[in-house]
Amino acid sequence: MSVLKMPYDEKLLSSLESIIASDPIADTLYLALKHKYYSVYCHCVNVSCCTYLLATKMGLPEQECLRLTLGALLHDIGKINISPKILYKPGKLNKEEWSVIKRHPVNGINLLNDSKLYHMVADSIRYHHERYDGSGYLEGLSGEDIPLAARIVSIGDCFDALVSFRPYKKILSFEEAIEELIKSKNTHLDGRLVDMFISIAPDFYKHHYHPTYFPLSVENSNKNYSKFIINEDSELEINWEEILDQLPDIGIILIDRDDRILFCNNFAAKLRDAEPGELIGKTIIDIQRPHRRIVVKEKLAKVKSGQANGWERLMARKGRYIENKYIKIADEKGCYSGMLMLTMDVTQGEKLLRMLLINLEKLSILAQANIFLKKVFDLEDTLNNTAALISKVLTLEKLWLVIMRNGEINCFQEGEQPLNDNQREELIKKCEKLVQNGLQEIIIEKWAGSKRIFIFLESGDEFKGFLVVETKGTMHIEQQEQDLLKVIGNYVAYAIKKLLFISRVGKFGNERSINESLQ
């Protein structure tokens, strides 16, 4: 049975996610959005559901329904690089903040530019904030000049925003949201599509809607947001039990001023082989391992005294990786009111992604790769930036770039302690053999107590090359890590192609010739 003939449920979502998983770029960004901004992820799921229901109501072909639904699921992917201080600001945005928000369609297009899914989802991402009367952004398109995909997605986008929590507005009832949609006919939204959506909206809202609540993260734990989490009497508000138990992969524990557990959701209890009721009333110290209790007491003391706002820790337990984040909760006067503890079960395959997400605000692999492609006048800069990227994925010891040009192998190294003649000859012979065998994948081999990873640089006839990465110890390279390394390798190959092209064009003033750099 075709998956699109089923009701919109986990099977359809799983089908869409399998398509995304087939592309390393889209998959990396999608997983990052889900784990960094879970509320935005839930919003995207809702919009994709609305899009699916509306597209099938319109009688569109099955493959077109799938394409539109996939675009809706990724329509807000560009928000991944927006600071949570802007994205979740309570109150009106200033002009500068609003300009940042308005760039998220451009961010999404740029991040997915080299994804094989780009042409399937580009219209939904780029144009979903255009308005039917021409007053929207980015390009001020109007009427049917706006692609159909974007006109459909914008309706689900608008409806979900109306009925869901946002820090700058109240949640509207279903009836109030429908009234707002009607007011937006042929101004903000395509009136004909609005009428069709209204006919399927009750089914969506009753059976498929995923509530999107205020996110719980370190960025949201200051005094401006504390009223949404816990009041000055340390009692839960807004039926948090129901809200937090819906989180599928994040454990939530709330403790009061006296370190006693007020609330524990099902996921957090399951990770500790217990039922929620067994943990309520215990102190946060009670649920720690004996050797960790002193450390946790010391860290709690620092938080209570104002020396820290929390801490985080990644640890191995029973063959799994567990990530704990402890976040200070303050009352409206900024005084210590309790602690929010987030616990995530991080499998070995996801460990890389988790560690990467910690630095995602400052360095996105894909965004940073685009930055270093602009530095095409100096091979050393390219190598340094490549090393910086790979160090976010692996424990980088050394990095070599090996290129075959005109039948000769050239070898360049980032960092100190260059190869001696014998090591250099060994590396060149290895790469020559790989080129002869037509290798176009990543291979891993042990070398002198470490591991060497040969990353093939995809290219045309102009050159064949490898990034050769040496890592410490005997680290196991997971599939997710391999996928990310391939993405980096593709970007490096593109950068080298630019280098070689410019070297043929000529020199740039007094800059050292790239042609000389590559000899």
N, C-alpha and C positions, 0 to 999 in steps of 0.2 A: 504494500500500500504506500502510495506517495506520501512523504512526510507532510507536504503542504495540504493534504486532504484531511489531516488530523486537526483537532482543536489546537490553538496556540498554547503549547505547554512546554514542559522540559524537553520533550523529544525534538520539537522544532528548534528550541534554543540550542540544544546539543548539536543539532545538524548545522546550524549557523556557525557555532563555535568551532566545529570541525573544519569548516571552510576557512575560517580565520586562522586556525592552527596550521593549515597547509602553507601559510606564508610567514616566514620568520619575522619580518618587519611588523606586519599587522598583529601577529600573535603577541610579540613583545609589548607593543603599545596597549593592546587590549587587556592583557593581564596586569600591566602596570596601572591602568585606569581603574580596574576592578579593585586592586589592593590599596591604591592610594586614595581614591575618591569613590568609596563604595556607593554613596548616595547618587553620584552622577551615573555610575554603572546601572543602578536600579532605574534611574530615569531613562537611560538608553534602552533598557529592556522594555519598559512601558511603551516608549515611543515605537519600538519595533513591533510590539504587539498591536498597537493602534494601526500602524502601517499595514501589517498583514491583514487585519480584519477589514480595513477600508479597501485595500487592493483586491481582495477576493470578492468583496461586495460589488466592486466595479466590474468584475468579470474579466480581469486581466489574465493573460496566459500565466501558467504556473511558474515558468522560469523568470518572468518579469516580476511576479509576486516575490519570488526568492531574492532577486536582485534588489528590489526596493526595501525589503525587510532587512537585508544585510546592511544596506546603506544607513537605515535608521538606527541599527545597533551600533554603528560607528560614527554617527553624525556629530557627537560631541567629543571625539577623541582628541581634538585640539586643546581641550581644557587641561590636559595632563601637565602642561608646562606653566599653568597659571598658578600663582601663589594662593594658598588657601585663605590668606588674610584678605585677599580681594574677592575670591570666589565665594567665601562664606561671610563676607562683611555684613553685620547687622545694620541696616540703615541704607541711606542713599549713597551711591558711589560718586566720587568726584570726577571731574572731566578726565584726568589722567587714568584713573582706575577704569572708567568706562571704555576708554580707548583700548586698554589691555584686553578687557572682556570681548570687545568687538573683533579682536584679531583671532579668536579661537577657530573660526572657519578656515582662515589662512594657515594657522598653525597645523590644523588637521591635514589640509591638502599637502603642505610641505613635508610633514612627517611620513605621509603615505605615498609620496611621489614615486618612489622606486618599488612600491608594493605591486605584486601582480593583480591585486584586487582593486587597484586605483580606479580603473575605468568603470568598474561596477558601482562604486560608492561615491565618486567625485562630486556628482551633482547634488546628492543629498547633503554632503558636508559643506560644499562651497556656498550653496544658495538657500539653506534652510532658514535664514533670517531675512530673505527678501520679502517684501510685502506686496500684496496684490495691487495696491494703489501706487506702488513705486516709492514708498517712503522708507523702505528697509535698507539693509546693507548686505553685501559689500558693494554691489554694482548698481543698485537702484533700479533693478529690473521690475517690470510690472506685468500684470495679466498673464497671458499664456506664454510670454517670453520667459517666464520663470519655468524651468524644467518641471515636468509632472512629478518626478521623484521628490523634489524639494517642496512642492505645494502640498503633497501628501504628508511628508514628514513634519512640516511646520504645524499642521493641525494637531497631530499627536503631541508634538513638542509643547504647543500652547496649552492644550487640555491638561496634560500631566502637570505642568507648572502651576496651573490654577488649583488643582485638587491636592497638591502635595505641599509639604512643608518647605518654606524658604525663609531664611532669617530676616528678610526685609518685608514680609507680607504675611497676612493671615491665610489659613487654609480655607478654601471655598468649599461649600457643599456641592454635590453633583448638580443640583438644580441651578445654583448660582453660576457654576462653571459653564453650563449649557447656555445660560442667558448671555454670558460674556462672549461665547463663540458666536451667537446669533448677532450680537452687536458688531462683531468683527467681519461679518460677511461683506466681501467685495471691497473691504478697506485693508485690513491686515491679511485676511484669508480668502481663498477662492470660495465664493458663496455656494456654488454647485457641489463642491466637495464637502463643505460644512454640512449641508443638508443630508448628504449620504452618511457622513460620520455620525450625526446625531441619531440616525436609525440603528447604528451598531454600538453606540457609546454605552447604553445600559449593560449590554452583555460584557463589554470590556471591564467596566467599573465593578460589576458584581462578581465576575468570575476570574479575571486575569490581572487585575491591578496589583502591583507590588508597591507597598507604602515606601516612600522615600523620606526619611527623617533626618534631622540635624546630625551631621557626622560627629563621631567621637574621635578626636585626634589630639596630638600635643598642641597643635596650633590653636585648638578651640578651648583650651583649659584655662584661659585667663579670666579675669573678673567680669569682662563684658559678656561672657557666655555661661558663667557658672549658674545663672538662674535657670538655664535649660537643663542642667544636670542634677543639681541638688540644692535645696534651699538651706537657709541658715539653721534650720532645726534638723538638718541631716536626714530628711525624709524624701522618698522618691516622689517625682511628679510625673504627670502626663502618661500614666500607665506604662512606665518604662519596662515592667516585666514582659508585657506583650510585645513591645517594640524590640527589645534586645534579644529576646528568644528567637526572633526571626532572622538574626544574622547567622548565615550558614557556616562561616569559617573563622569567626572571631569570638573568643571567649571574653566575657565581660564580668568583672567583679568590682563592686562598689564597697568601700569601707568608710566608716565614720571617723570622727576626730580621735576616737579611742582605739582605732585600728581594727574594729570589729566589722565583720562582713555583713553588710545590709542586704546585698543582692548578689546572686550568682546565676548566670544563665546556663542553659542546658549544655552548651558547647564547652564552657569553661569547666563545668563539673565533670563532664565525660573525659576530658583530658586528664583529670585527676582521679579517674576511676571511682567516682562518687556520684551521688544524687545531689541536686542543688540544696535540698533541705538539710543534708548532712553538714554542709559548710556554713550555712547561715548561723551567725552568732559567734563563730570562731574568730580568732584574730588572724590577721594576715601572716603573722609569725607562725601560727599553728600549722598552716598548710605548706610551710617551707620544709625542705630537707634539713636535717639537723645541722649539717655543716654550713648551710646558707643563712641560718637564723641570725647570727651575729652580724653578718654583712648587711642583711636587710634592715636590722635595727639601726645600724649606723647610717644607712642611706635615708631611712625614714626620719631620723633626727635632723639630718641636713635639710630635708624638705620642710619639716615643721619650723625650723629656725630661719627659713628663707634663703639658705645657701644654695638651694637647687630647686628646680621645678619638677624633678622626676629623674628617671633613669631607664635604661633599656638593656636587655641582655639576650643573647642568642646562645642556646645550649643544646647539647645532644641528650636525648633520653629515650631508652628502649628502641634504639635504631631510628629515631625520628629527631628532627630539629624542632625545638620549641623556642619561640620568640616571645619574651615578656616585655611589656612596656608599662611603667608605673608613672602616672600623670597626676600632678597636684591639682586638687579642686579648691578654689578659693571662694569665699563669700563675696558679697557686693563691696565690702570694705577691703578686700584683698587678703583677708586673714585665712589661714589654713582651715579647711572645712572637711577634708577627707582625701581619699585617693581613688583614682580610677585605674584599674589594672586590666590591660588588654593582653590576651594570650592567644597566640596563633600556632597551630600545628603546621610546621613547615617541613615538607618532605625533602629528602636530599635533592631531588630533581628541581625543587623550587628554592633551594637555599641561595643559589646565585641570584635569582630574581629578587629575593627579599633583601639581600645585601646591596644590590643595585638600587633598589627603591629608596634606601636610606639616603642616598645622595642624589636622588632624581631631581630635587629642586635645583641643585647646583650644576648637575651634569647628566644630561640624557645622552646615551650612547649615540642615538641617531642625530640629535641636534648638534652634538659636539663634532660628529663626523662631518656634517655639513660645513661647520666652521673651518675645520682643518683643510677641507678641499679648496678653500679660498687662498690658502698659503701655498701656492704652486710654484713659487720662485726659488724655493730652497728645499733641497732634499732632506736636510737635517731637521727642519721644522716638521716636515711630513712624518719622519720617523718618530720624533719626540711626541707628536700628537697621537700617532698610532699607539705608541707605548702607553700613553696616558689612558687611552680607551681600553686597551687590553688589560691594564692593571685593575680596571673595574670589574673584569670578568674572572681573571686568574691572578694568582700570586706570581707576578712577572719577575723573573730573575734576569733574563737577557732577551733581546730581540734582534733578529737579523732580517734584512730584506735581501733576497737573492733574485736577480733578474737575468734572464737569458736574452741577449740582444745580438743579432747578427752572428749567431753560432757561438758566442762567448758568454761565460757566466760572470756577472759582476756581483760582488757581495758587499753590503753596507751594514753597519752595526750602530745601534743606539746604546749609549752608555759607555762606561769605562771597561777596562780589562778586555781588550780586543782579542780575537782569536790568534793563536800562533799559526805558523805556516802549515803545520800538520793538521791542526783542527780546521783551518780554513779549507785545505785541500779535501779533507774528509767531508765537510759540509757541501762543498761544490759538487763532489762526485755523487753524493746522495741525491742532490737536487737534479743533476743531469740524468740520473737513473729514473727519477720520478717523472721528469719531462718525457723521456724516451718511452716510458710505460703509459703515457697519456693520462696520468693521475689528475683527477679534478675534484677530489674530495679532501677532507682533513684526515691525516694519519697521525698516530701517536706512537712514539717509541721511547723506551728507557734509554738513558744516556748518563753514565757516570753518577748514579744515585739520584738523578733528576729525570724529568721527562721533557722531550722535545716534541713539539706539535708543529707539523708542516701544514700550513693553510694555503691552499692553492688560490692564486689570484686569477679570477676569471678574466679572460682577455680575448682579443681577436688575434690576427696574425702578427701584430706589431711586437709583442713580447710575451714570454711566459715567465711567471715568477711565483715566489713563495714568500710568505711571512713565516719565519722560523722562530717559535716562541720556546724559551726554556723556563720551566717552572720548578719550584722547590719541591723536594720530597717526591712522594709517589701519589700525587693527587689523582683521583679518578675524575675523568672528564665526562660530565653528564651530557645527555642529548641537548638539553636547553643551552648549555654552555657552548656546545658545538654549533648550534644554530646561530647564537649571537656572534661567535667568532667568524662564521661564514658571512654574516652581515657586514662586520667590520672589514673582512677581506675584500668584499665587493667594493666598499667605499675606497679602500686603499688602492685597489686596482684602477679605479676611476681616476684617483689623484695622480697615479703614476702615468696613466695615459695622457693626462693634461701636461705633466712634466715633459714627457717625450715629445708631444706636439709642439710645445713652446720652444723646446730646444732646437727644433728644426726651423722655427720662424726666425730666431735670432736672439741676440743678447739684449739685456735691459739696462741701458745706461752703464753705470759702474758696477752693477751687481755681478757676482760671479756667475759665469755661464752655467746653465743647468747641464748643458752638454758635457762640460768639464766635470761637473759633480757626478755624472753617471759613468765616467771612464774608470 
